Each structure stands twice: as structure tokens, then as C-alpha cells.
Amino acid sequence: MSVNATSRWDPADYAKNAAFVPALGLPVVDLLAPRQGEQILDLGCGDGVLTEAIAATGAIVVGVDAAADMVAAARKRGLDAHVMDGQALEFGPEFDAVFSNAALHWMLDPGAVARGVFAALKPGGRFVGEMGGQGNIATLRAALHAELAARGYAMPGGDPQWYAAPDEFVTVYEDAGFTDIEASLIPRPTLLPAGIAGWLRTFRTGFLDRAGVPGAEQADVAAAVQDRLEPVFRQPDGSWLADYVRLRFSMRKPA
């Protein structure tokens, strides 16, 4: 199993430009409804902002993420965090719940993720989370691809995120053995505090690397993509609003 080669993260840059991700994930923590003493796995914990929020309820939380630098940032918060590929989880049935926010779309073998989560849950345990869904940042991605094509760069293996439709998602998790699956798309236009260029630096540096764009040219590519999107995403107050779509879900392992 290999980690998504386009997934590359800088904790300081993420904290500066992507704080909206955990902030907008707080309703998913509410949906999880963690209870004191519960054993909970945070799958794709990143720098641990939401892991910390779950732990504050009195739950006992373990975080895992494939990015070593992000795990180090989570550990600096005093969290129990480990480097682990979410497509190759190494847990038996020890958790009351598994939680995931803005991570599953980076894992390109969803069946392996589903089987690993199922194995990690105690009978009757729940899996609650949110990820990018069908149509997520479609306009933004199209502008990036168009700019790369205009410069003669090939796409690195197509579009290396899994933005699932609800029925596709449900099928994967039914096949893994889950029941009571609920999954729905939530269109959520999202303010990007660092604009399009800053968003690309935070979320698509690895993609640009894989496309063969030299580091010295990446800022220019990002600025050009921002120019392409200005008529669509720039708001009258000067802010940038991107076309996010989330897939929110919950399910249970049979008792």
C-alpha cells in the first residue's frame, strides 16, 4: 500500500492558511458526540486540532496520519498520534468510534480504508466523518488543469483524490460490513483566507511536484490560476469563495 504521492504538507503553512478546515469540521465532532472514557481513533488527524477537541470531552483519543510532519505537530499538542497509512490500519477491535475529517479523499484505496476501520471498531462501534464529495472544487480543479495544460504539463495520474458520490461511498462501506450507513452531499462554498494562490501552495504543492512543475515556477502557476478564477471566485469585499462540496457520513459496525 502506498501513500498518495501528491499529498505533501507543511504544518506551519497549514496552520496559517488552512485553519478553516478543522474549524468547519467542528459540526462533525458534534455528530460524533464523543463521551468521556470512550476509545476513539482519529483517522487522518493532521496537526491534531480536532483530535484535541475530541480529547477535551474526556474521550481517550489516538490519532493517525500518513504525514510525519503533521503527526509531529499533533504530538506537540500532547496528543497520542502515530504515523500510519489509513489504507493499512494496524488495529484490532479496540475503538468505540472512529472519526475522520477532510482526509478520506486522499486515500485512493477506499476499500482498504473501510476494511481497516471495520477491523478497528468494537462490535456496535460507529464511524463518523466528512470528506470531499462529488463535485468538490470542480471549478478550481478545472482551472488548475487548464493552466497546466497550457504550459505543457501532463496530469500526474489524472486527479488523485477520491471525491465520492453518496451511492458509491455507501457501496464501499456496505461491502466492508457496515450497516445503518447515512451519507449525503453538502454544498459548502468556503472562504479561502489566503486566496487561490495560497490554497494551491497549501493543498496542491505535491500535485504540482508530480506534474513536473519546477519549484521556482509553482508560484507563477498559482498566480495564473488565481487570475483565471478571479471572475468566478472573487467576492465584492475582496475575499475568495471556492466551490467546496462535502460528503458527511455516519455508520455502525453490527453489534
Secondary structure, DSSP 8 states (H G I E B T S, - for coil): ----TT----HHHHHHH-THHHHHHHHHHHHH---TT-EEEEET-TTSHHHHHHHTTT-EEEEEES-HHHHHHHHHTT-EEEE--TTS----S-EEEEEEES-GGG-S-HHHHHHHHHHHEEEEEEEEEEEEBTTTTHHHHHHHHHHHHHTT---SSS--S--B-HHHHHHHHHHTT-EEEEEEEEE--EE-TTHHHHHHHHHSHHHHHHTT--HHHHHHHHHHHHHHHHHHHB-TTS-BEE--EEEEEEEE---
